[in-house]
């Protein structure tokens, strides 16, 4: 039964995505706010459809959801982690690998909202470019989302936290909002099965600017991993 419900969800997910992406194409000619509104609308649909799989999505720590310029650092276990930030942050903009810009519609919408695409082989030049573009987005009152582990990991497994988040934290001098989750328990990083239960996205107390690099990275990892571990039983 889980497999049948999961297949139905996947089919409806792609149908919903295609209908919204293609139908909303004209908004690319309008202001960025229209595209952000479309992302909110689409993300809510993705979350609502999870009821088919017996999955409920809960958001905790709403008082910590930033409304102005901020760095948001979510735990990354599956693609739902991306869709969640589209859904609940007021004006998110993502740091992502540049190859994703080649995907039709997704790449067009990503360019419209100012997504910060990076060349992972660019090293110091890529970091400088990321900081410069993030500053431009902060000037537009945006929330810059970067997954500190860089890629999806398994639930209960600590990821390898990358230096990009530390560079942004140092150069931008703004709070960092960690986000814990157990999403991978119910939406695995690979495969189509969606397992019943409760997916939680928990926005944690922000880390203030000004910490030394080592202290910041230690604090970020401890907060995300500790809070995420507590959610695994849901």
C-alpha angles and dihedrals in degrees: 000000000000090000093050093049091045092052090049090051093049091050092049091044092058092042092050091046093050094047093050096041096048096036093051095050093110091063088072085078092057135067123302090252090069092057092047089052089051091053090052091049094046094045093052089053092051090052095044092053090060088079085079087068095045091254123141120195118214127188117207130185094032088163087068096053103115118234098189137033111332144135113248118200113188129185107250121219105134143356091273087074088068095045091049093060090049087054104047109024112085097224112003126179120185136220104222141158112276094236090075090067088074093067110104115248093358091064092045093051091043090055091048094056093043100252111189106236117192137197105228090203092055096082112180094007090053091050092051091049091049092052093047093051093044090055089053091053092048088056086059092053094252133153110234111213120202126169102224093206090055095219142034119287138188121269112266093019120111112233129220103262110220128220095241094085091050091051092051092046092052098043100040098043095211134125120276117222112207118207123203125199146168093204095128092063090067102022106039119209089242132033131030103266116118111194122211119252141077123311112202129197108192119192107208133208109287121254107236121233122259104056121135114259097253093045092048094050092046092049093047094050094044094051096046097042096043094049093043092051090056090057098053095092094059 
